Amino acid sequence: MKCKLCGNEAKLLKKSHIIPDFMYQDLFDEKHRYYEVIVNKEYPLRNKLRQSGVYEPDILCSICDNEKFGGLETYASQALYGGIKLTIENGAINSSKYTRIKGLDYSKFKLFLMSVWWRASISNLPVFQHVNLGKHEQIIRDKLLNNDPGSSEEYPCAIFTYLHHDNNYHPIIAEPKCNYSDQQQICTFLIGGNLFVFYTHIDEKTEWVRHSAINEDGVMQIVQMSENLSAKVVNKFVGMDLL
Ligand SMILES: [Zn+2]
């Protein structure tokens, strides 16, 4: 079978992650299980315990999955959860609070983020059925293959968090919500108390993303959502008040 990334005929892995395990780390209980809440129009709210993360068979060869994506995941995990020396500052613009992170490896972190969007797009799993990059799927595939993160204006990802609230509801993995037009594609993933909002590019309506998404200097700003906004976001994703 052909690997969807490199295109080589190879023995494909039986378990490839779409969203890497480490992104659920706040969600796993001591037995390495997590609570999954999925909501969409076709089926009602389900709350089920799964053994581990979301896997898919027969999409990637071991070189692409273990070496290429594995290397990016190791870096991203250390960047987000510790293991790399970074400068972290909390600040505020008007009433909007943020965490500014400096010292990131732009190429590795950006490629990691793009790889998550791309994997969700090529996935056949029902939970990712609305993620479809269209013509951008091939463009991002080429970038991943060539280790080309592109400029910070291309495929930026803004990260929002509500992990700082005590009464939050972390154990949620929701079906990503996507919005497509000819001009812009926006796809939002809610993963373990963080919201990852992907854009195909920065335009006049999304100018603010420039200040949030990682830039070529290795700086990004994670937006700390207010309690009110967090509640609205969770409500939008799972259709119920959880906060
Ligand atoms: Zn491959």
Residues whose N, C-alpha, C, O or C-beta is under 5 A from the ligand:
A	BS01	ZN	C3 L5 C6 G7 C61 C64
